[in-house]
């Protein structure tokens, strides 16, 4: 998954893009969204853009089942959210979102 990060400010700066995965509801307790990866841009001048690439694997979607002591991927629809911070309310509005359907 590749995203473009653009410096829309008036001064040069760096940004950290954070990739979160929001799991479908399941019998296992999981956080609302989990930070899976992050990447930092180089120093970007005003108006300059850089593309950051995230490579996801099956383990990024897996969770530990404490009853069976094994990892599994629950079927359902996952959301992939990329933004500057999880606490930023704008993350869901202006962040890059993708949906992934997992079937058994």
Secondary structure, DSSP 8 states (H G I E B T S, - for coil): -EEEEE--SSS-B--EEEEEEE----SS---SSEEEEEEE---B-TT-EEEEE----GGGT-EEETTTTEEE--SEEEEEEEES-TT-TTHHHHSEEEEEEE--
